[in-house]
């Protein structure tokens, strides 16, 4: 009888242990910095997922934003070399190469210098997990740019508070080996109607708005991207056509590119790239990086 009771107790303990393991989820993954230069943060298992073939273009192909390109490149180089640098917010017109510039500058510095700089992308919906990511990054000897693309916040969204603390606040502050880069169509990361609503409903309107816009103040550099002119747009087209050796006479190329922009309702770096992809497809030519 005693033996049977012991067996039943062992079976019950084993069942409870299995249930606890399922509740705990998978163990944290071992992060291998040598596996790639770019990673994506996966908070579910505290993993930095390597990206062996990042989606990016060469820095030389990003045209029409020379001034902000040089500022971002210099800021990133200083950080990679171990010197003080600022968090950066790249904001402005859509399709003008904000995220492409971040990835291109990172690639250029990795190729042209001896710096071991890593790029870690954090998805917008994972912003609240930034404290967990920073715990991992500050324990490493890597210099890391944490990158969030298309960052913005809606009404009643409190995730921005986690970002505020990670950028500049908290008792520990931002680790010395970490820098934040973010892109957004909004300079203050919040829709205008949301800020106006805060003003109209708050007891002290100015304080309510200060709480919201103080997030963007934590980025030491604001780099603005504006809609491109026709000349800039055609310069982008020429750059792509020359780089990929597309055999189309220049006058015909410009005529087609302008017509493409008209059908798209505007000119931008993204529109230029979409036209080049269409042209290469019609010519049955691959777009291979050199």
Backbone bond lengths (Angstrom), bond angles and torsions (degrees), N, CA, C in turn:
res aa  C-N    CA-C-N  psi(-1)  N-CA   C-N-CA  omega(-1)  CA-C   N-CA-C  phi
1 X - - - 1.459 - - 1.533 110.90 -
2 X 1.352 114.55 -42.43 1.468 119.06 179.41 1.522 111.23 -64.14
3 X 1.343 116.10 -40.27 1.457 120.44 179.47 1.524 110.92 -63.16
4 X 1.306 116.59 -41.21 1.475 120.87 178.93 1.527 110.84 -64.32
5 X 1.346 116.72 -40.34 1.467 120.63 178.73 1.519 111.32 -64.34
6 X 1.339 115.83 -40.95 1.464 119.92 178.63 1.530 111.64 -62.35
7 X 1.314 116.56 -41.00 1.451 121.02 178.94 1.521 111.27 -63.07
8 X 1.340 115.13 -41.17 1.466 119.40 179.50 1.526 110.72 -66.12
9 X 1.344 116.12 -39.81 1.470 119.73 178.66 1.529 111.08 -65.34
10 X 1.338 116.52 -41.95 1.467 119.96 178.48 1.517 111.56 -63.53
11 X 1.332 116.50 -39.65 1.462 120.56 178.65 1.522 110.80 -64.60
12 X 1.336 116.36 -39.42 1.472 120.01 -179.64 1.529 111.15 -69.11
13 X 1.338 116.02 -40.73 1.476 119.96 177.83 1.523 110.17 -63.73
14 X 1.325 116.75 -41.87 1.471 120.57 178.56 1.529 111.09 -62.73
15 X 1.341 116.05 -40.03 1.472 119.55 179.29 1.525 111.04 -64.71
16 X 1.350 116.27 -41.44 1.466 120.00 178.85 1.526 111.31 -66.40
17 X 1.335 117.03 -38.16 1.469 120.54 178.94 1.523 110.90 -64.67
18 X 1.330 116.46 -41.05 1.469 120.09 177.83 1.519 111.01 -63.51
19 X 1.338 116.52 -40.05 1.467 120.68 -179.85 1.520 111.11 -64.97
20 X 1.340 117.41 -40.22 1.461 121.27 178.83 1.523 111.46 -65.80
21 X 1.346 116.99 -38.17 1.459 120.29 177.87 1.524 111.23 -64.16
22 X 1.337 116.15 -38.83 1.467 119.00 178.22 1.513 111.19 -66.35
23 X 1.351 116.74 -38.56 1.469 120.38 178.68 1.524 111.19 -67.19
24 X 1.315 116.14 -35.96 1.474 119.83 -178.16 1.512 112.24 -69.59
25 X 1.342 117.73 -22.82 1.451 120.59 -179.47 1.521 111.68 78.49
26 X 1.330 117.15 -176.68 1.462 120.30 -177.39 1.527 111.42 -69.66
27 X 1.320 118.69 150.76 1.465 121.04 178.99 1.524 110.61 -68.84
28 X 1.336 117.20 155.08 1.465 119.40 177.81 1.532 111.28 -56.88
29 X 1.316 115.19 140.06 1.463 119.79 -178.48 1.528 109.92 -79.47
30 X 1.315 115.51 151.42 1.461 120.85 174.49 1.522 108.60 -81.40
31 X 1.325 116.07 122.63 1.460 120.86 -176.47 1.523 110.65 -91.78
32 X 1.321 115.48 126.06 1.456 122.35 -177.78 1.527 109.19 -108.85
33 X 1.324 117.19 102.46 1.465 121.34 -177.19 1.520 111.90 -67.08
34 X 1.316 117.09 -25.05 1.463 119.91 -177.40 1.526 112.90 -78.43
35 X 1.331 117.60 -6.89 1.464 120.65 -175.09 1.527 113.33 -77.70
36 X 1.346 118.10 -19.41 1.466 120.57 -178.37 1.524 109.28 -167.58
37 X 1.339 115.11 171.59 1.466 121.28 173.89 1.520 111.74 -97.01
38 X 1.341 116.33 -22.43 1.463 122.25 -178.38 1.521 109.97 -122.58
39 X 1.336 115.90 144.12 1.458 121.56 -177.63 1.530 109.50 -139.95
40 X 1.336 115.18 159.25 1.456 122.24 172.36 1.528 107.67 -118.72
41 X 1.314 116.95 130.49 1.463 122.14 -178.59 1.527 109.66 -75.89
42 X 1.340 116.32 126.08 1.465 123.43 177.77 1.528 107.23 -118.47
43 X 1.335 118.41 94.59 1.470 120.57 -172.52 1.524 114.33 -68.50
44 X 1.340 118.73 -21.94 1.469 120.81 -176.66 1.517 111.91 -57.43
45 X 1.331 117.43 -37.38 1.464 120.29 177.81 1.529 112.34 -126.34
46 X 1.339 114.99 23.62 1.471 121.18 176.91 1.522 111.60 53.37
47 X 1.317 115.34 44.64 1.460 119.99 -174.25 1.522 111.83 -113.44
48 X 1.321 115.21 142.11 1.457 121.74 169.36 1.526 106.73 -100.13
49 X 1.318 115.68 103.57 1.466 120.74 -174.75 1.517 110.30 -80.93
50 X 1.332 118.76 120.64 1.467 120.79 -178.86 1.525 111.92 -65.36
51 X 1.330 115.27 145.18 1.467 121.52 175.02 1.529 106.56 -116.97
52 X 1.322 117.82 97.08 1.473 120.05 -174.30 1.527 113.94 -67.56
53 X 1.345 117.11 -30.73 1.470 120.37 -179.13 1.535 109.56 -130.13
54 X 1.330 117.33 82.94 1.470 120.59 -178.10 1.531 111.58 -62.53
55 X 1.316 115.86 148.33 1.460 122.24 176.81 1.530 108.77 -85.98
56 X 1.325 117.49 100.77 1.462 120.36 -177.99 1.519 110.36 -155.44
57 X 1.335 114.78 163.48 1.463 121.10 178.98 1.526 108.48 -116.18
58 X 1.315 115.93 161.11 1.465 120.81 179.31 1.526 110.54 -65.49
59 X 1.309 116.41 145.47 1.463 121.55 -178.45 1.523 111.16 -59.37
60 X 1.319 117.59 -34.44 1.465 121.27 -178.15 1.531 112.55 -66.22
61 X 1.327 117.95 -17.87 1.465 121.09 -178.87 1.519 113.47 -89.33
62 X 1.310 117.57 -6.25 1.471 121.07 179.12 1.528 107.77 -91.15
63 X 1.319 116.15 106.59 1.468 121.48 -174.49 1.525 111.25 -112.56
64 X 1.327 115.37 162.61 1.455 121.42 174.49 1.510 114.84 82.34
65 X 1.335 117.92 1.00 1.468 121.11 -179.92 1.532 108.89 -133.59
66 X 1.317 116.36 40.71 1.468 121.52 -173.13 1.523 112.78 -58.73
67 X 1.351 116.74 -41.39 1.463 120.24 -175.50 1.522 111.05 -64.88
68 X 1.339 117.48 -51.32 1.466 120.03 -178.88 1.530 110.60 -69.40
69 X 1.330 116.72 -30.43 1.464 120.00 176.36 1.514 110.89 -59.97
70 X 1.327 116.48 -46.73 1.469 120.66 -178.40 1.527 111.43 -65.66
71 X 1.344 117.21 -38.90 1.473 120.55 179.03 1.522 110.39 -64.49
72 X 1.329 116.55 -46.31 1.463 120.17 -179.23 1.525 110.93 -65.29
73 X 1.310 117.11 -40.34 1.463 120.98 -179.95 1.525 110.68 -62.35
74 X 1.332 117.40 -45.21 1.455 121.41 -179.17 1.527 111.23 -66.20
75 X 1.327 117.62 -42.33 1.468 121.62 178.81 1.525 110.45 -61.95
76 X 1.334 116.46 -42.57 1.462 121.17 -179.04 1.521 111.30 -69.09
77 X 1.322 116.96 -38.69 1.460 121.10 178.48 1.523 110.93 -63.21
78 X 1.329 117.21 -43.82 1.469 120.18 178.26 1.529 110.91 -59.54
79 X 1.322 115.73 -44.03 1.465 119.66 -179.98 1.528 110.65 -63.90
80 X 1.333 117.00 -44.24 1.465 121.37 -178.82 1.529 111.21 -62.27
81 X 1.329 116.68 -32.24 1.472 120.70 -179.51 1.518 112.79 -84.35
82 X 1.347 116.80 -2.29 1.460 119.97 176.76 1.509 114.69 95.81
83 X 1.324 118.24 11.30 1.457 121.92 -179.78 1.540 110.91 -100.28
84 X 1.342 117.58 164.03 1.461 120.12 -179.51 1.534 112.16 -60.12
85 X 1.332 115.69 142.35 1.464 121.84 179.07 1.525 108.34 -152.07
86 X 1.318 115.97 163.85 1.465 121.60 -175.34 1.517 112.64 -103.14
87 X 1.349 115.79 150.11 1.457 120.48 164.69 1.527 107.93 -62.95
88 X 1.340 117.07 148.32 1.463 120.42 -174.03 1.528 111.01 -128.16
89 X 1.332 114.94 133.08 1.461 122.12 171.71 1.524 107.96 -112.07
90 X 1.319 116.49 116.34 1.463 122.22 176.48 1.527 107.01 -99.06
91 X 1.321 117.19 113.69 1.462 120.00 -172.69 1.525 109.93 -130.28
92 X 1.333 115.83 159.77 1.457 119.29 173.58 1.509 113.52 132.56
93 X 1.331 115.05 -154.86 1.463 122.59 -171.83 1.527 111.63 -56.51
94 X 1.313 115.00 138.94 1.459 120.25 -179.77 1.529 110.36 -69.90
95 X 1.314 115.33 149.82 1.458 121.08 175.48 1.507 115.83 75.30
96 X 1.329 118.04 11.98 1.463 120.09 -177.24 1.530 113.33 -99.13
97 X 1.328 117.53 14.54 1.459 120.20 170.50 1.509 116.26 92.34
98 X 1.335 118.18 23.94 1.469 119.78 -178.31 1.529 111.52 -63.71
99 X 1.321 116.84 -56.37 1.462 119.00 -179.53 1.529 111.40 -70.06
100 X 1.326 117.09 -34.93 1.468 119.88 178.01 1.520 110.90 -61.79
101 X 1.334 116.68 -36.53 1.455 120.21 -178.96 1.529 111.14 -67.38
102 X 1.323 117.12 -41.69 1.471 120.28 178.58 1.524 110.23 -58.52
103 X 1.330 116.57 -48.79 1.466 120.75 -178.07 1.523 111.84 -68.34
104 X 1.340 116.71 -35.83 1.464 120.17 -179.57 1.525 111.66 -70.17
105 X 1.333 117.41 -40.11 1.467 120.67 177.97 1.521 110.05 -64.03
106 X 1.316 116.56 -42.26 1.461 120.08 177.90 1.530 110.68 -59.71
107 X 1.326 116.60 -46.70 1.464 120.18 179.76 1.524 111.43 -63.44
108 X 1.328 116.94 -41.64 1.464 120.65 -178.39 1.527 111.05 -62.24
109 X 1.326 117.29 -42.34 1.461 120.25 -179.42 1.524 111.25 -70.27
110 X 1.313 116.67 -35.90 1.467 119.29 177.43 1.534 110.84 -64.32
111 X 1.338 115.77 -34.72 1.463 119.79 -176.89 1.525 112.92 -83.56
112 X 1.329 117.45 -30.55 1.463 120.44 -171.43 1.526 114.55 -103.25
113 X 1.341 117.81 -7.92 1.462 120.49 -179.97 1.530 109.20 -131.11
114 X 1.326 114.82 175.31 1.462 120.74 179.07 1.522 112.17 -93.55
115 X 1.335 117.82 11.30 1.461 121.10 -176.35 1.529 110.98 -76.93
116 X 1.331 115.35 138.33 1.468 121.24 178.08 1.528 108.42 -97.89
117 X 1.307 115.92 71.00 1.467 121.79 -175.80 1.524 110.36 -92.49
118 X 1.348 116.48 132.00 1.457 121.94 179.29 1.532 110.07 -109.54
119 X 1.339 115.20 150.37 1.456 121.90 177.58 1.523 108.19 -120.61
120 X 1.332 116.61 122.47 1.467 121.96 -179.44 1.520 108.70 -119.12
121 X 1.330 116.47 118.46 1.463 120.59 179.01 1.521 110.52 -90.87
122 X 1.324 115.42 133.31 1.461 122.37 176.02 1.526 107.67 -114.37
123 X 1.323 117.08 122.65 1.457 120.50 178.48 1.528 110.54 -69.15
124 X 1.315 114.78 150.21 1.462 120.75 -177.18 1.534 112.14 -52.52
125 X 1.331 117.64 -41.17 1.457 120.84 -176.72 1.527 113.12 -73.44
126 X 1.342 117.61 -7.78 1.459 121.19 -178.88 1.525 112.54 -105.50
127 X 1.326 117.75 11.45 1.467 121.40 -178.44 1.524 111.39 -57.46
128 X 1.328 117.30 -38.18 1.470 119.98 -177.17 1.526 112.39 -62.95
129 X 1.338 117.66 -18.53 1.468 120.62 -178.95 1.529 112.56 -91.68
130 X 1.311 117.95 9.31 1.470 120.74 -178.27 1.528 113.93 -56.18
131 X 1.337 120.00 -39.47 1.474 118.13 178.27 1.522 112.77 -57.76
132 X 1.341 117.70 -37.04 1.464 120.34 177.55 1.527 111.12 -65.75
133 X 1.338 115.98 -41.49 1.464 119.90 178.57 1.528 110.85 -63.53
134 X 1.320 117.46 -43.51 1.461 120.58 -178.36 1.531 111.42 -63.72
135 X 1.330 117.28 -34.03 1.464 119.85 176.67 1.528 110.94 -60.37
136 X 1.344 115.79 -37.39 1.465 120.38 179.13 1.526 110.66 -72.92
137 X 1.332 116.53 -43.88 1.460 120.56 -174.67 1.525 112.58 -69.12
138 X 1.324 116.87 -39.97 1.468 118.45 -176.58 1.527 112.01 -70.03
139 X 1.337 116.67 -18.62 1.469 120.28 178.59 1.521 112.24 -85.64
140 X 1.349 116.99 -5.34 1.463 120.11 -179.17 1.521 110.30 -99.84
141 X 1.337 115.62 167.65 1.461 120.68 177.85 1.525 111.42 -100.21
142 X 1.355 116.85 14.01 1.455 121.88 -179.60 1.529 111.04 -88.95
143 X 1.324 115.56 150.44 1.460 120.19 170.02 1.521 106.41 -97.68
144 X 1.349 115.74 125.71 1.464 120.74 -166.53 1.527 111.14 -130.00
145 X 1.330 115.11 132.29 1.462 121.19 168.94 1.520 107.33 -97.09
146 X 1.324 116.73 119.72 1.460 121.88 174.76 1.531 106.93 -91.53
147 X 1.321 116.16 121.23 1.465 122.19 -170.09 1.528 110.18 -118.43
148 X 1.327 116.32 127.92 1.467 121.93 175.86 1.522 108.26 -123.70
149 X 1.319 116.32 117.20 1.459 122.07 -176.60 1.524 110.68 -92.25
150 X 1.347 115.28 141.99 1.465 122.07 175.47 1.523 111.24 55.85
151 X 1.311 116.02 52.37 1.461 122.17 -176.53 1.525 110.87 -82.75
152 X 1.313 116.31 129.51 1.468 121.85 174.08 1.517 107.84 -163.09
153 X 1.337 115.98 162.61 1.455 120.98 -177.96 1.519 109.73 -132.40
154 X 1.327 116.08 143.54 1.446 122.26 179.94 1.524 110.53 -104.92
155 X 1.315 115.10 178.25 1.458 121.15 -178.44 1.529 110.61 -59.57
156 X 1.339 116.79 138.88 1.461 124.11 178.91 1.528 112.87 66.99
157 X 1.299 117.34 12.89 1.459 121.26 176.89 1.524 108.19 -90.13
158 X 1.331 116.66 114.12 1.470 120.42 -176.29 1.527 113.16 -100.06
159 X 1.340 117.30 4.20 1.473 119.78 -178.63 1.529 110.98 -63.30
160 X 1.344 116.97 -23.42 1.459 118.90 -178.32 1.528 111.78 -62.86
161 X 1.328 116.92 -22.78 1.465 119.35 179.38 1.519 111.20 -68.02
162 X 1.343 116.86 -35.52 1.466 120.09 176.06 1.521 110.46 -64.18
163 X 1.331 115.93 -38.71 1.459 120.06 179.69 1.523 110.84 -68.95
164 X 1.323 117.37 -39.96 1.459 120.81 177.97 1.525 111.29 -58.15
165 X 1.330 115.80 -46.32 1.462 119.45 -179.43 1.521 111.32 -66.08
166 X 1.337 116.01 -37.92 1.468 119.58 -179.19 1.521 111.58 -69.10
167 X 1.324 117.47 -35.26 1.459 121.26 -176.49 1.523 112.32 -69.46
168 X 1.326 115.82 -45.67 1.457 116.77 -169.78 1.523 113.53 -151.17
169 X 1.329 117.15 -9.84 1.453 119.49 -172.07 1.507 112.73 -103.06
170 X 1.339 115.15 -166.10 1.446 120.54 179.28 1.511 111.73 80.18
171 X 1.307 115.79 161.21 1.457 120.06 -176.60 1.525 112.02 -71.05
172 X 1.343 116.86 -28.41 1.459 120.01 179.75 1.518 112.21 -87.62
173 X 1.330 117.40 -31.83 1.454 120.86 -176.46 1.513 111.73 75.48
174 X 1.311 116.17 -178.72 1.464 120.76 179.93 1.521 110.23 -73.96
175 X 1.343 117.75 133.53 1.470 119.92 177.21 1.522 111.26 -58.74
176 X 1.324 116.69 146.41 1.465 121.48 -177.47 1.527 112.74 -63.90
177 X 1.322 116.89 -23.43 1.466 119.75 -176.93 1.532 112.48 -95.94
178 X 1.335 116.94 13.54 1.466 121.01 -177.93 1.523 110.24 -127.09
179 X 1.343 115.88 138.30 1.456 123.13 175.69 1.527 108.08 -132.76
180 X 1.337 117.00 145.60 1.460 121.32 -179.06 1.518 111.14 -108.42
181 X 1.336 116.30 128.21 1.450 122.45 171.31 1.528 107.54 -121.02
182 X 1.317 116.88 135.10 1.463 120.81 178.81 1.521 109.62 -139.84
183 X 1.334 116.29 149.00 1.458 121.54 174.57 1.520 108.90 -117.17
184 X 1.322 115.77 148.25 1.465 120.39 179.97 1.522 108.85 -161.04
185 X 1.324 115.83 152.62 1.457 120.06 172.55 1.524 110.85 -80.38
186 X 1.330 116.79 -12.84 1.473 121.87 -176.51 1.523 110.26 -113.55
187 X 1.308 116.18 132.98 1.466 119.23 -179.42 1.518 111.71 -67.48
188 X 1.346 117.57 -36.06 1.460 120.73 -179.18 1.523 112.38 -100.56
189 X 1.350 117.34 8.31 1.464 123.82 173.76 1.521 113.86 66.38
190 X 1.344 117.40 4.32 1.454 121.78 -179.87 1.523 109.73 -129.45
191 X 1.344 118.78 145.06 1.462 120.22 178.43 1.516 110.90 -65.62
192 X 1.332 116.05 144.93 1.465 120.76 -177.31 1.525 111.85 -57.39
193 X 1.356 116.98 -41.67 1.464 118.93 -177.38 1.529 111.48 -62.70
194 X 1.339 116.70 -29.78 1.462 120.45 178.55 1.526 110.25 -68.84
195 X 1.335 116.51 -41.91 1.458 120.02 179.17 1.527 110.76 -66.67
196 X 1.350 117.05 -40.12 1.454 120.42 178.71 1.522 111.04 -65.58
197 X 1.342 116.74 -36.45 1.453 120.02 178.51 1.523 111.06 -66.17
198 X 1.333 116.17 -38.07 1.457 120.09 176.57 1.525 110.77 -60.41
199 X 1.337 116.07 -40.59 1.451 120.30 -179.55 1.518 111.99 -65.41
200 X 1.351 115.99 -39.45 1.466 120.06 -173.50 1.517 113.03 -77.71
201 X 1.347 118.94 -23.09 1.459 121.23 -174.50 1.521 113.90 -107.08
202 X 1.314 117.61 -15.60 1.465 119.79 -175.79 1.525 111.26 -80.56
203 X 1.349 115.52 151.78 1.465 120.35 174.35 1.520 109.79 -65.53
204 X 1.318 115.48 -42.10 1.456 120.62 174.99 1.527 107.35 -119.42
205 X 1.341 118.56 94.11 1.466 121.88 -173.99 1.521 113.84 -55.75
206 X 1.317 117.76 -40.59 1.464 119.40 -176.09 1.518 111.61 -65.53
207 X 1.334 117.33 -37.68 1.451 119.94 179.10 1.523 111.58 -67.84
208 X 1.328 116.96 -37.58 1.464 120.88 179.96 1.519 111.06 -63.51
209 X 1.320 116.44 -42.55 1.454 119.91 179.68 1.521 110.82 -71.35
210 X 1.334 117.30 -37.80 1.462 120.37 178.14 1.520 111.22 -57.08
211 X 1.343 116.61 -39.83 1.459 120.51 179.27 1.520 111.35 -59.92
212 X 1.338 116.81 -37.09 1.463 120.59 -176.78 1.530 112.32 -80.04
213 X 1.343 117.18 -45.32 1.462 119.16 -173.98 1.520 112.67 -80.98
214 X 1.343 117.61 -10.65 1.461 119.28 -179.96 1.524 111.74 -64.81
215 X 1.326 117.60 -16.73 1.461 120.03 177.45 1.518 110.59 -63.31
216 X 1.324 117.20 -50.20 1.462 119.79 -178.16 1.525 111.62 -65.97
217 X 1.344 117.03 -24.77 1.463 120.14 177.93 1.527 112.10 -65.67
218 X 1.307 116.95 -19.64 1.458 120.24 -178.36 1.523 112.52 -80.12
219 X 1.318 116.84 -5.36 1.463 121.21 171.99 1.531 107.63 -92.77
220 X 1.325 116.02 116.36 1.454 119.47 -176.29 1.512 113.58 -67.61
221 X 1.329 117.37 -27.24 1.462 122.15 178.93 1.522 109.77 -119.00
222 X 1.326 116.43 126.95 1.470 123.10 170.49 1.527 106.83 -109.39
223 X 1.311 116.53 115.64 1.463 120.66 179.64 1.525 108.49 -110.00
224 X 1.337 116.22 115.04 1.461 121.39 -175.51 1.525 112.71 -91.12
225 X 1.328 115.99 137.74 1.464 123.53 177.53 1.521 108.18 -117.66
226 X 1.329 116.22 125.35 1.460 120.77 -175.73 1.532 110.47 -116.37
227 X 1.310 115.85 163.36 1.459 120.04 -179.92 1.520 109.90 -59.50
228 X 1.324 115.08 141.96 1.463 118.21 -174.21 1.526 111.57 -88.23
229 X 1.322 115.04 154.27 1.460 121.82 176.18 1.524 109.44 -78.76
230 X 1.322 115.74 171.88 1.466 119.41 177.85 1.527 110.54 -64.05
231 X 1.327 116.98 -39.06 1.470 119.97 179.85 1.527 110.89 -63.27
232 X 1.348 116.91 -43.09 1.459 120.04 178.46 1.524 110.68 -63.71
233 X 1.308 116.34 -40.63 1.464 121.16 -179.98 1.529 110.76 -61.73
234 X 1.311 116.63 -45.43 1.466 120.13 179.76 1.534 111.40 -68.88
235 X 1.320 116.95 -31.56 1.459 120.09 175.17 1.532 110.36 -63.49
236 X 1.334 116.36 -40.28 1.468 120.17 175.51 1.524 110.73 -61.79
237 X 1.320 116.29 -44.25 1.465 121.17 179.93 1.527 110.40 -60.56
238 X 1.339 116.31 -46.55 1.475 120.45 179.84 1.523 111.14 -61.86
239 X 1.332 116.40 -41.07 1.459 120.26 -179.77 1.522 111.96 -61.33
240 X 1.322 116.19 -45.74 1.466 119.99 178.02 1.532 111.36 -64.31
241 X 1.343 115.73 -45.56 1.464 119.70 -177.18 1.532 111.34 -61.97
242 X 1.336 116.98 -40.22 1.460 120.34 179.02 1.528 111.13 -69.68
243 X 1.322 116.43 -42.19 1.465 120.49 -176.95 1.533 111.26 -63.82
244 X 1.340 116.20 -42.41 1.463 120.15 -177.73 1.537 112.56 -94.35
245 X 1.342 116.43 4.13 1.463 122.83 175.71 1.539 111.51 54.61
246 X 1.312 115.41 53.24 1.463 120.13 179.18 1.528 109.42 -84.29
247 X 1.310 118.40 120.76 1.477 122.29 -171.57 1.532 112.68 -83.64
248 X 1.329 115.82 73.01 1.471 120.07 176.89 1.525 108.06 -132.01
249 X 1.302 115.56 131.39 1.470 121.00 -178.61 1.536 109.43 -57.37
250 X 1.332 116.14 141.99 1.464 121.90 -170.07 1.531 113.39 -58.89
251 X 1.316 117.95 -40.73 1.462 119.99 -179.28 1.532 111.07 -65.43
252 X 1.322 116.37 -42.40 1.468 120.35 178.19 1.524 110.58 -66.91
253 X 1.335 115.71 -37.56 1.464 120.60 178.69 1.524 110.58 -60.61
254 X 1.327 116.92 -47.21 1.462 121.09 -179.10 1.528 111.13 -66.02
255 X 1.319 116.60 -41.06 1.468 120.16 179.99 1.530 110.48 -60.89
256 X 1.331 116.72 -46.39 1.457 120.94 -179.91 1.529 111.32 -65.97
257 X 1.337 116.22 -40.91 1.460 120.40 -177.59 1.522 111.51 -65.10
258 X 1.340 117.16 -40.37 1.460 120.59 178.66 1.522 110.93 -68.44
259 X 1.317 116.52 -38.23 1.464 119.98 176.89 1.528 110.39 -64.37
260 X 1.337 116.38 -39.72 1.459 120.77 178.33 1.535 110.27 -62.28
261 X 1.340 117.00 -43.24 1.461 120.79 179.82 1.522 111.08 -64.02
262 X 1.331 116.83 -36.44 1.463 120.22 178.90 1.522 110.83 -63.98
263 X 1.325 116.76 -41.54 1.469 120.09 179.68 1.520 111.17 -69.64
264 X 1.322 116.82 -24.57 1.471 120.98 179.56 1.519 112.35 -88.46
265 X 1.321 116.86 -9.35 1.459 119.97 176.70 1.508 114.98 82.40
266 X 1.327 118.60 15.54 1.457 119.86 177.44 1.516 111.61 167.18
267 X 1.335 115.44 170.76 1.463 121.93 -179.81 1.523 109.68 -112.74
268 X 1.317 116.18 137.77 1.467 121.58 176.20 1.523 108.49 -165.14
269 X 1.313 115.87 170.57 1.454 119.81 176.03 1.516 111.82 -62.67
270 X 1.326 116.66 -36.56 1.464 119.81 179.12 1.521 111.21 -65.38
271 X 1.340 116.43 -41.90 1.464 120.67 179.10 1.526 109.93 -63.93
272 X 1.344 116.62 -39.60 1.461 120.00 178.31 1.528 110.79 -61.93
273 X 1.320 116.91 -43.33 1.463 120.55 -179.84 1.531 111.24 -66.17
274 X 1.332 116.45 -38.50 1.463 119.42 178.70 1.528 111.23 -64.60
275 X 1.342 116.35 -37.50 1.462 118.90 176.60 1.534 110.66 -65.11
276 X 1.339 116.56 -43.55 1.467 120.30 -179.81 1.533 110.59 -61.01
277 X 1.325 117.11 -40.30 1.467 119.45 177.28 1.527 111.33 -63.28
278 X 1.331 116.41 -40.27 1.462 120.15 178.53 1.530 110.50 -65.39
279 X 1.335 116.86 -43.81 1.462 121.39 -179.84 1.530 111.01 -62.54
280 X 1.328 116.67 -47.31 1.463 120.21 -179.78 1.525 110.69 -62.09
281 X 1.327 116.95 -37.48 1.458 120.02 178.00 1.512 112.14 -64.76
282 X 1.342 116.80 -41.51 1.469 120.46 179.05 1.525 111.32 -66.65
283 X 1.342 115.72 -34.18 1.464 120.37 179.32 1.527 112.57 -83.41
284 X 1.355 116.24 -2.95 1.460 121.70 -177.88 1.524 111.98 57.11
285 X 1.350 115.20 45.48 1.458 121.06 179.80 1.531 109.29 -121.26
286 X 1.324 117.92 138.26 1.476 120.44 178.12 1.536 110.61 -77.55
287 X 1.328 116.27 151.17 1.456 120.67 175.42 1.539 106.97 -101.16
288 X 1.321 114.46 88.94 1.453 120.66 -175.79 1.527 110.79 -103.55
289 X 1.319 115.70 132.78 1.447 120.58 178.38 1.527 110.12 -73.98
290 X 1.330 115.17 144.27 1.458 120.78 179.82 1.514 110.15 -112.86
